[in-house]
């Protein structure tokens, strides 16, 4: 009884806060920041879309199985650009792309998918800007590991070169926003891991016998044990696991989802028609609920879009900041590809799987709920699972039951690191010993809360995570707007150098670190030229 009362009270409190956090001011701020950065960067996500592929995923694929001299001598506490990207995208490509899309369609209608696309279009340049600032303001720790993220570029960037009272006020605002970003990231990490664990639990509750509480508890304990083993291995362990699992599970999901879509190929046109037909919910407007329904469609689309690709949260930049590359813009370009892959590919495929499988029945009780033990319970995971099962039968259920946990687990891993770095920032003045104790305390709490989250109601877990995500986005988006001019300046510096102009590289805000990075960059470029010459020589000899 007391347990039910506690969760009921928690749900009411969270609903009240969530309504404020994800109200129109937040919607305007998300879109406004994205539009501002898009305009100031002259539609960078469009102009440099090809470049983002040419300098990120394409060379990475070509280099598979090859080891450069730079890789061999790379600091053990940094990640390769791809490992940093894999860690970041493991935090974004999670059940938000599958269950989150299902939830958006269920609660906001098919039109919510359109607003996820809008979120992603502007989110590409938002994520790019976050990564550029994260790399530019990151600090190298004594152990060689880099620390970066919203907390750093907010506290160090705002008002840095502004004199007088205005500069003092901006610096004070920056320090405050930095602390807020770290605190909210800490709670968002717990909320995100809770939502992911809960959906692993929901997946197995739908296919395994026994009460939901029992299955949830068993799942929570198993996830907690495996999580503890990887998290104790530190950044490198997380990066290695992510770089292996992310490509595997993404390809597996995409292939199977495409089979489902093409098995219902005659419904593809109708699926897109449903999305565009319901952008503004004309039917609801005629019923007199345009204000509420319109806000729900946009809110759910944007909230799930942000939940999925995390553009605007500033979370993935914490992973990107650990990259061994010295170029802020080069790592920033990974952010453009990251959001594109996350939303325009994974989320769109998921939406099509649901819409071609269920069509106009989406939103009906038969899809919203799964019957179990004689009762109807909310089950986001069931929607996609039913689509897979409809084409592949039991095999589809089994594979889906593997994919969801993998997606969710890598997200939990990434967010454990985000939470840890937030603790690092908040306890930075306590000395290395104080930070170490705080980090271990967080890891223990993080692992234990995974068990609790596995037994929560599915929708409550999502709502709590949505609330914390919104709170985390608030200080970050304000900072991005203020620092947008610096992002443009760093971007221009990089592409001017690419054109051959003799300008000093802007690699770090800290002069001594910037000078060292310039030396490192020269060595990298020298190795690259030498490798190319050797390859050309070998080709001629053949």
JOKA-V639348 format. One line per field, one symbol per residue. ss: DSSP state (H for helix, E for strand, L for the rest). burial: I if it has 16 or more other ideal C-beta (glycine too) atoms within 10 Angstrom, else O. Layout:
BEGIN
ss: ???
burial: ???
END
This chain:
BEGIN
ss: LHHHHHHHHHHHHHHHHHHHHLLHHHHHHHHHHHHHHHHHLLLHHHHLHHHHHHLLHHHHHHLLLLLLHHHHHLLLLLELHHHHHHHHHHHHLLHHHLHHHHHHHHHHLLLHHHHHHHHHHHHHHHHHHHHHHHHHHLEELLLLLEELLHHHHHHHHLLLLLLHHHHHHHHHHHHHHHHHHHHHHHHHHHHHHHHHHHHHHHHHHLLLLLLHHHHHHHHHHHHHHHHHHHHLLHHHHHHHHHHHHHHHHHHHHHHHHHHHHHHLHHHHHHHHHHHHHLLLLHHHHHLLLHHHHHHHHHHHHHHHHHHHHLLLLLLHHHHHLLELLLLHHHHHHHHHHHHHHHHHHHHHHHHHHHHHHHHHHLLLHHHHEEEELLEEEELHHHHHHHHHHHHHLHHHHHHHHHHHHHHHHHHHHHHHHHHHHHHHHHLHHHHHHHHHHHHHHHHHHHHHHHHHHLLLLHHHHHHHHHHHHHHHHHHHHHHHHHLHHHHHHHHHHHHHHHLLLLLLLLLLLLHHHHHHHHHHHHHHHHHHHHHHHHHHHHHHHL
burial: OOOOOOOOOOIOOIOOIIOOIIOOOIIOIIIOIIOIIIOIIOOIIOOIIOIIOOIIIOOOOOOOOOOOOOOOOOOOIIIIIIIIIIIIIIIIIIIIIIIIIIIIIIIIIIIIIIIIIIIIIIIIIIIIIIIIIIIIIIIIOOOOIIIIIIIIIIIIIIIIOOOOOOOOOIIOIIIOIIIIIIIIIIIIIIIIIIIIIIIIIIIIIIIOOOOIOOIIIIIIOIIIOIIIOIIOOIIOOIIIIIIOIIOOIIOOIOOIIOOIIOOIOOIOOOIIOIIOOIIIIOOIOOOOOOOOIIOIIIIIIIIIIIIIIIIIIIIIIIIIIIIIIIIIIIIIIIIIIIIIIIIIOIIIIIIIIIIIIIOOOIIOOOIIIIOOOOOOIIIIIIIIIIIIIOIIOOOIIOOIIOIIIIIIIIIIIIIIIIIIIIIIIIIIOOOOOOIOOIIOOIIOOIIOIIIIIIIIOIIIIIIIIIIIIIIIIIIIIIIIIIIIOIIIOIIOIIOOIOOOOOOOIIIIIIOOOIOOIIOOIOOIOOOOOOOOOOOOOOOOOO
END
